[in-house]
Amino acid sequence: MWTISENKSWDYLEQQYDWVKRMRDTPQDARHHAEGNVAIHTQMVTDALISLPAYQALDAQTQEIMWATALLHDVEKAGTTEILPDGSVVSPGHARKGEMTTRQILYKEIPTPFAIREQIARQVRFHGLPLWVFEKSDPVKALIIAALQVDMRLLALFAKADVLGRICPDQADLLYKIECFEELCKEQQCWGQAPYFANAHARMNYLQKAGTDRSYVPFEQPKTKVVIMSGLPGAGKDTYVQKYYKNWPVVSLDAIRVSMKIAPTDKSGNGRVIQEAKEQARVHLRNQQGFVWNATNITHSMREQLISLCIQYAAEIIVIYVEVPYKALFKQNSAREAIVPAGVMQRLVHKLEVPDITEAHEVVYAVSS
């Protein structure tokens, strides 16, 4: 059974991990967190979590996952906290940045099975949703997007522990918000289950277009398939393409760089490489010919640009994410013909955003342990 740490004493965790230690030096706004800094709050949250009957009813592995979520949920308040001129303390974006940091910690520092790592990372990202969903411009869509990635029962359970693990005058109001969140989940039939869509095309249509009804199934079906590879350099994308898509046309950024004699470090040249790749993609799309786009595509924004282009041509998108363990990644990179410098590799690891099912018709995880 996986655990983030067998020894869960706070003194041990502070000595072992710098990201725990820095919680002591991260202040919080006394109006919302009269208990004190992030370290105090995190300890109170873990204590509140394990005292909840719903937590105690979970299987042992899920308990460990939820405990790790509690430990990591505010890990990036240290990197986002600001004290404003009026003395108030804010930490904008700490949940989204916390997802990234959680992924790095559980990939590099504490090797964690992929599915468990991603569950914790995404729970960190969405941990505030039960409190703020009704303030979103489209609460239902915000809920559906999250429910496609995490279990809403577990998210609500954690949110309750997060509220109980603080001292604030509006605690009762916050707990009521979580109850309302639960009712919204049940109303939308995503309480303990993924939101239902008739097919992948209906799901993508709902996510891509504002104001679309969830039950609507587009009449027009995709005209061709596009496979988008995603993964860090050295993860094995080329090998995967050779094994499963050997006879498909491939748009390869590396191959275009070689043909245009442009180094990967040439930023101005990279723009030309991408434009050439997109033009090759358009030719395939106009001809309704399936193809593979082979590049790192490690951030959501990178993939989004390409997916948007392909959807304009009514393509079905399959994203294939390839991953190997951290140590194996660097070993495989060193064996490549075009070795990526270690410093660049580290920066790419820090930028990694693993694809999820809200991005494409299908997401395949080709992950080796």
C-alpha positions in Angstrom: 0.0 0.0 0.0 1.3 3.4 -0.9 1.7 6.1 1.7 3.3 9.5 1.5 5.0 8.9 4.8 4.9 6.1 7.3 5.9 8.6 10.0 3.3 11.3 10.1 4.5 13.3 13.0 4.9 17.0 12.1 8.4 17.3 13.5 9.5 14.4 11.2 7.8 15.9 8.2 9.4 19.3 8.7 12.8 17.7 9.0 12.3 15.5 6.0 10.7 17.9 3.5 11.5 21.6 2.8 8.0 22.1 1.3 6.6 21.2 4.7 9.1 23.3 6.6 8.2 26.5 4.6 4.6 26.3 5.7 5.7 27.7 9.1 6.8 30.9 7.4 3.6 31.4 5.3 1.0 33.7 7.0 -2.7 33.6 6.4 -5.4 36.3 6.8 -6.6 36.3 10.4 -10.1 37.0 9.3 -10.3 33.6 7.6 -7.6 31.7 9.5 -7.3 32.9 13.0 -5.5 29.7 13.9 -2.3 31.1 12.3 0.1 30.1 9.6 -0.2 27.4 6.9 1.6 24.8 9.1 -0.9 25.2 11.9 -3.8 25.1 9.5 -2.5 22.0 7.7 -2.1 20.1 11.0 -5.6 21.1 12.0 -7.0 19.9 8.7 -5.3 16.5 8.9 -6.6 16.1 12.5 -10.1 17.1 11.4 -10.0 14.7 8.4 -9.1 11.6 10.3 -11.8 12.3 12.9 -14.6 12.4 10.3 -16.7 9.2 10.2 -16.8 9.3 6.3 -13.0 9.2 6.3 -12.9 6.3 8.8 -15.3 4.4 6.5 -12.8 4.6 3.5 -10.5 1.7 2.6 -6.9 2.1 3.9 -5.4 3.1 0.5 -8.0 5.9 0.0 -7.4 7.1 3.5 -3.7 7.5 2.6 -4.6 9.4 -0.5 -6.9 11.8 1.4 -4.3 12.3 4.1 -1.7 13.2 1.5 -4.2 15.6 -0.1 -4.6 17.3 3.3 -0.8 17.6 3.7 -0.3 19.1 0.2 -3.5 21.1 -0.4 -1.9 24.4 0.6 1.7 23.6 -0.4 1.8 26.5 -2.8 0.5 29.2 -0.5 4.2 29.7 0.2 4.8 30.6 -3.4 1.7 32.7 -4.0 1.0 34.5 -0.7 0.9 38.3 -0.8 0.3 40.9 1.9 -1.7 43.7 0.4 -1.4 47.4 1.5 -4.5 47.2 3.7 -2.9 44.3 5.6 -5.0 41.5 4.1 -3.3 38.3 3.1 -4.2 36.6 -0.2 -2.7 33.6 -2.1 -4.2 33.8 -5.6 -3.8 30.7 -7.8 -2.3 28.5 -5.0 -4.6 25.6 -5.8 -3.6 25.4 -9.5 0.1 26.0 -8.8 -0.3 23.5 -5.9 -1.4 20.8 -8.4 1.8 21.3 -10.4 4.0 21.2 -7.2 2.2 18.2 -5.9 2.9 16.4 -9.2 6.6 17.3 -9.0 6.9 16.1 -5.4 5.2 12.8 -6.1 7.2 12.2 -9.3 10.6 13.3 -8.3 10.9 13.2 -4.5 8.4 10.6 -3.4 7.9 8.1 -6.3 4.2 7.5 -6.4 2.0 5.2 -8.6 0.7 7.3 -11.5 -3.0 7.0 -10.8 -2.6 7.8 -7.1 -0.3 10.8 -7.9 -2.8 12.2 -10.3 -5.7 11.7 -8.0 -3.9 13.7 -5.2 -2.7 16.4 -7.6 -6.2 17.0 -9.0 -7.8 17.0 -5.6 -5.3 19.7 -4.6 -6.3 21.7 -7.7 -10.0 21.5 -7.1 -10.0 21.5 -3.3 -11.7 24.9 -3.0 -14.5 24.2 -5.5 -17.1 23.0 -3.0 -16.9 26.5 -1.3 -16.8 28.6 -4.5 -18.7 26.7 -7.2 -21.8 28.9 -7.0 -19.6 32.0 -7.6 -18.5 30.6 -11.0 -20.0 32.1 -14.1 -21.4 28.7 -15.0 -21.5 26.6 -11.8 -22.8 23.5 -13.5 -20.1 23.4 -16.1 -17.4 24.1 -13.5 -18.8 21.1 -11.5 -18.9 18.8 -14.6 -15.3 19.7 -15.5 -14.1 18.8 -12.0 -16.3 15.7 -11.8 -14.7 14.3 -14.9 -11.4 14.3 -13.1 -12.1 13.7 -9.4 -14.6 11.9 -7.1 -17.0 14.6 -5.8 -17.7 12.7 -2.6 -14.0 12.7 -1.7 -13.7 16.4 -2.7 -16.6 17.3 -0.4 -15.2 15.2 2.4 -11.9 17.0 2.1 -13.6 20.4 1.9 -15.3 19.7 5.2 -12.0 18.8 6.8 -10.5 22.0 5.4 -13.3 24.1 7.0 -13.1 22.3 10.3 -9.3 22.8 10.3 -9.5 26.5 10.7 -10.8 29.2 13.1 -13.1 31.6 11.4 -16.4 33.4 12.2 -18.2 32.0 9.1 -17.5 28.3 9.7 -21.2 27.4 9.8 -21.8 29.2 6.5 -18.9 27.4 4.8 -20.2 24.0 6.0 -23.6 24.9 4.6 -22.0 25.8 1.2 -20.5 22.2 1.2 -24.0 20.8 1.8 -25.3 22.8 -1.2 -22.4 21.6 -3.3 -23.4 18.0 -2.4 -27.0 18.7 -3.5 -25.8 20.2 -6.8 -23.7 17.1 -7.4 -26.6 14.8 -6.8 -28.9 17.0 -9.0 -26.3 16.7 -11.8 -25.9 13.0 -11.2 -22.2 13.2 -10.5 -22.1 12.3 -6.8 -19.7 9.4 -6.6 -19.8 8.9 -10.4 -18.5 10.5 -13.5 -20.9 12.8 -15.4 -22.8 10.9 -18.1 -22.5 11.8 -21.8 -24.0 9.8 -24.7 -20.6 9.5 -26.3 -17.2 11.3 -26.5 -18.3 13.6 -29.2 -21.2 14.8 -27.1 -18.8 15.4 -24.2 -16.4 17.4 -26.3 -19.2 19.4 -27.8 -20.5 20.3 -24.3 -17.0 21.3 -23.1 -16.0 23.2 -26.2 -19.2 25.3 -26.7 -20.8 27.7 -24.3 -24.5 27.2 -23.5 -24.7 23.6 -24.8 -27.1 21.2 -23.2 -25.4 18.1 -21.7 -27.9 15.7 -23.3 -27.3 17.1 -26.8 -25.7 14.6 -29.2 -24.3 16.3 -32.3 -25.5 14.8 -35.6 -22.3 15.4 -37.4 -19.6 12.9 -36.5 -15.8 13.4 -36.7 -14.4 13.1 -40.1 -10.9 11.9 -39.2 -8.7 10.9 -36.3 -5.7 12.9 -35.0 -3.3 11.4 -32.4 -1.5 13.9 -30.3 1.5 12.6 -28.4 2.4 14.1 -25.0 5.3 13.5 -22.7 8.7 14.7 -21.6 11.7 14.2 -23.8 13.1 10.7 -23.5 9.8 9.3 -22.2 9.4 7.0 -25.3 7.0 8.9 -27.6 8.9 7.9 -30.8 9.0 4.3 -29.7 5.3 4.3 -29.0 4.5 5.8 -32.5 6.7 3.3 -34.2 5.0 0.4 -32.4 1.3 1.5 -32.7 1.2 4.0 -35.6 4.0 2.9 -37.9 2.0 3.4 -41.1 0.4 6.7 -40.1 1.7 10.1 -41.4 3.6 11.8 -38.6 4.0 15.5 -38.1 7.2 15.6 -36.0 8.6 18.8 -34.6 12.0 17.2 -34.1 12.1 16.1 -37.7 11.1 19.5 -38.9 13.9 21.1 -36.8 16.4 18.8 -38.4 15.2 19.5 -41.9 15.2 23.3 -41.3 18.6 23.1 -39.4 17.1 24.9 -36.3 18.4 24.1 -32.8 15.8 23.3 -30.1 17.2 26.3 -28.1 16.6 28.7 -31.0 13.3 30.4 -29.8 12.8 32.4 -32.9 13.4 29.4 -35.0 11.0 27.3 -33.0 8.2 29.6 -34.1 9.0 28.7 -37.7 9.1 25.0 -36.8 5.6 25.2 -35.3 4.2 27.1 -38.2 5.5 24.5 -40.6 4.1 21.7 -38.4 0.7 23.4 -38.4 0.7 23.7 -42.1 1.5 20.0 -42.5 -1.4 19.3 -40.1 -3.8 21.4 -42.1 -2.9 19.5 -45.3 -3.8 16.2 -43.6 -7.0 17.7 -42.1 -8.2 19.1 -45.4 -7.6 15.7 -47.0 -9.4 14.0 -44.0 -6.3 11.9 -43.5 -5.5 10.7 -40.0 -2.1 11.6 -38.6 0.1 11.7 -35.5 1.4 15.0 -34.1 4.6 14.0 -32.3 6.0 16.6 -29.9 6.3 17.1 -26.1 2.9 18.9 -25.7 3.4 18.9 -21.9 1.3 21.9 -21.1 -2.5 22.4 -21.4 -2.0 25.5 -23.5 0.3 23.7 -26.0 -2.3 21.0 -26.5 -5.3 23.4 -26.6 -3.9 25.3 -29.6 -3.5 22.2 -31.6 -6.7 20.6 -30.5 -8.6 23.8 -31.4 -7.1 23.7 -34.9 -8.1 20.0 -35.4 -11.6 20.5 -34.1 -12.2 23.2 -36.7 -11.8 20.4 -39.2 -14.2 18.1 -37.3 -11.4 15.7 -36.2 -11.6 13.2 -33.4 -8.7 13.8 -31.0 -6.8 11.1 -29.1 -4.1 12.3 -26.7 -1.6 9.7 -25.8 0.5 10.6 -22.7 3.8 8.7 -22.3 5.6 8.5 -19.0 8.5 6.6 -17.4 9.8 7.0 -13.8 11.9 10.0 -13.1 15.3 8.2 -12.9 14.5 6.3 -16.1 13.6 9.5 -17.9 17.0 11.0 -17.5 18.7 7.6 -18.4 16.6 7.4 -21.6 17.2 11.1 -22.4 21.0 10.5 -22.2 20.6 7.7 -24.8 18.8 9.9 -27.3 20.6 11.2 -30.4 19.5 14.7 -29.5 20.1 14.9 -25.8 18.1 17.6 -23.9 20.4 19.4 -21.3 19.7 18.5 -17.7 18.7 22.0 -16.8 16.2 22.2 -19.6 14.8 18.8 -18.6 14.2 20.0 -15.0 12.4 23.1 -16.3 10.2 20.9 -18.4 9.4 18.6 -15.5 8.3 21.7 -13.5 6.0 22.7 -16.4 4.4 19.3 -16.8 0.6 19.3 -17.0 -0.7 15.7 -17.5 -3.6 15.6 -20.0 -7.1 14.8 -18.8 -10.3 13.7 -20.3 -11.7 17.2 -20.6 -9.2 18.0 -23.4 -9.9 15.3 -26.0 -12.3 12.6 -27.2 -10.0 10.0 -25.7 -6.9 10.2 -23.4 -4.5 7.2 -23.3 -2.0 6.9 -20.5 1.0 4.8 -21.6 2.8 4.8 -18.2 5.5 2.4 -17.2 6.5 1.8 -13.6 
